């Protein structure tokens, strides 16, 4: 062999029959191995022989020819509303990219402004469609209701962290209700019976679902979930500071506090300190989101609920590829909205209440 093969480049004069001859198998077997055909029953030993022969001969599948035969390009588009510029939600892109690579696809990402007009978002989707992508993932920065661009329906598409009113697209979202329940259960398990909730004022799914999870967890524990103190404010540190000050300054203040997100929890830390309360000695606090720059940097470290951004990106890609490859049907249970677990991340901000 010439040095060109040792340098890792493909020898275009070598064909699939040459690889089959060198490996002592059929050309069909070579095709199945090199194209990662999942249903082909080929032993690991044979797969190793084929890959070794292909590497020695400098042969690789012709992706252009494959695309012409299958009418697919092996490219997926990801249109992200501000996700690409958001550190914690950017894990959606990482999960999607790694899942796509594992299945032999390439991911192309374009960022659009969540505040942009619908016409502007349609232009961004059109820019992706012009690249002849096989399908599209449409991801939003936070869990919300989406008025999907009309041209999104021209190829198979999956929504990430968003749902449409009519359920017209398969979607994957975090289990906001379950995450809130896990947070309250952790406070109950520590012995707290007076628990308050600092909520968001925006009309988004997480606002209502986290509130419902909060109340239902208390009710299930034999407490009055409807009577538990709830104060809503802007979902920022300033809002958390104001809301926590109101709850903690009232009569019979709670010994445990569940906050809509980590930013509001950071404001609650400040309010508690100004009232002479220590965390977690006098007040236990749990947040939501697990933003590393906040939850891991507060002192004491903030116990919080994580969002499955990476897992949502990976799930969406795998579902989209399954659809493209005919592995899902009209009665597929995942055709609607799929929720993924929001795990509790334990740090040092929760302790039993003072007697």
Steps between C-alpha positions, in 0.01 A plus 500: 500500500609854432573747778175680420303227683728513802427872523131418552355609165257286306608317183228572248620215274407241762145367489276309735581172319870548577421535869274192485775296337760611755269423792370175354135605518229611259463854371163517676666425833754775438220745422311408815807535721626830361152655498423380854183317400355417840283208397781308326603191696878516467739374764741744669790300356375544144431868557856541622642323193298719264601823671865394510494417128333829414756691704791313341370563150403861569134446418204695639132521404416755232266731686401689186394179329314393812310827505401465135370148559313572821401858416636597841806708581576374851480859626263622774426863570467648848334839518555637851322797649786651701610152617840535333575809711370359830761303700273257685252442215789463256523141621201437273735554207768277652254215559356534151840513333639196680185297431510596132867403464437166669246417232701625203327837455635854497334781695480854361409775748351842438408743778194722483374757749211383713361853486518511119183524292341187362604607149862529614489154659352358181792648304743324733318169453506559124876552513532155656260341252703637209791284621291190422485377859316176567320638805500786751518539876350826624625587850399784727698650787241411764188283515224695331208494259614548142331638192699285261625650171269380222784360287619276784249238386674451163734237646474275807553717806524467878457780757743523791391672823184627330151388404240633259138558595375242250770239570588502132862394555662237720666677791725431797478712816617483864272351765438829682232349724719205600797727566296720734368192678857374550602834651211512746544133590864575590389777737233276651751217545725741694212561741357830372124550529491876436612538136455801271536543123645793308352480152543672163245750363533401132229294331718204401449126565764487774318763707176306528651151505751574776226662709276196451783264598572710811140492622438136415813385685389686814147366474625145456700543822184595689565876496281774356658562161251770406572701814880482472661842444569582133640831374566570131760742364727543201720194449826677585710551812323830573161332476611218729631752752171690508279191513709329769495816710119501490466132593764502773377822662143376542348325798615141558754506214597174329812308596536367145486691174463366146602752232388505137861514380856539626508874430203555730664272758808724489277796586342295781847441649549877519157562654562231762839648592351847544239353735772331704411150380768246416477247216434217574500545880191722511373464145537221245488606134462301177522647149433378149717487182839399649683791341863420581607865532235554767409177678858382538635844592258600776608437859378259613458322167141507377299179486303530177313314228688438175357549153568215253631721218757248373250215518234702316739576214601134470140375524386740229772392258437131556126543456552702182738241353265217595225683312723550195600135500144375540542370854194685633142463392175690525419329829840579649450604864776759465321686220356757746687668782764309695610619844846421641589480868638805681741354759558641847859625541589491869740755649509664844201736518256257666505390866238402760310797646602642836290375790 
